[in-house]
Each structure stands twice: as C-alpha cells, then as structure tokens.
Amino acid sequence: MAFDTKLLEIIACPVTKGKLRYDRDNAELISTQAKLAYPIRDDIPVLLENEARELTMQEVEQWNS
C-alpha cells in the first residue's frame, strides 16, 4: 500500500499550518514555508518537527519553481 495523496487535502504542516507537498522519490512531505521535509514511514506521515529534516536552499528553490 502506498501513501494516500488524498491525505494532503486534510493534513497540514504542524509548524506553519500550511500545505504539504508529496515527494514520492524520497518518501517525504515537504513544507517549503517551514523548510522541512517530514518522513513517511510504513505509508504513515510522521508530522513531528523533531523527526523532520531541514531542506537546503536549493531544495526549497526547486520545490518553489
């Protein structure tokens, strides 16, 4: 079973309350506002700030283009 992208309509970044974007290649949910990537483990998004990795400026620019 894969991550259900319909969840993106109801979940938000816990830091900014903004929209999240799905990075299928890295199994992450991306918040460009918070500059964080939240992991998806066993098809479940882990929306904890201390579990997220910081995005590089290059990654933020790539997601915003």
N, C-alpha and C positions, 0 to 999 in steps of 0.2 A: 504494500500500500504506500502511496506517495503522499507528500504534503498536499492537503486540500487548499488550493488557492482561493476558494470561496471564503476562507477564514480572513483573508486580507480585508474583506468588507466590514468586519466587526472587531478586529483587534487593532491596537494602536501601539506606538512606541510608548513605553512606560515613563520615559523621561520627558518627551516633548508633547505627548498625546497626538502626535502627527501620524500620517500614513506610513506604512511599511511597504517595502518592495521585495519581491522574492528573487533571490539569487539561486537558481536551480543548480548551477555548476558547483557552488561551494556549500550548498545546503544551509543558507543563512537568510535572515530577514534583515533588510537594510533600512536604516534611518539616516538619511543624509543630513537632516536637521541636527540630530544628536551626534552625527559622525560615528555611529556604532553599527556593528553587524552582530545580530543575535543568532546563535546557533539553532539548528533544527536537529534534534536527536530522536531517533526512532519515530520520525514523522511528527514530532511534537515540538513546537517552538518554545525555546527557553527564553522567556522575556524578563530576564534578570540582568540589571545593569552590570553587576559584578561578573557575570558569565559572558558578556559581550566583549568583542574585540574592537579596538579603535580603528576606524577607517583612515587610510592615508589620504592626503590631499588629492593625490592622483585618482584614488578610488572615488572620492566624493565628486570630483570633476567629471569622471567617467559616468557616474550614475545621474548627474545633473544635465548631461548633454543629450 
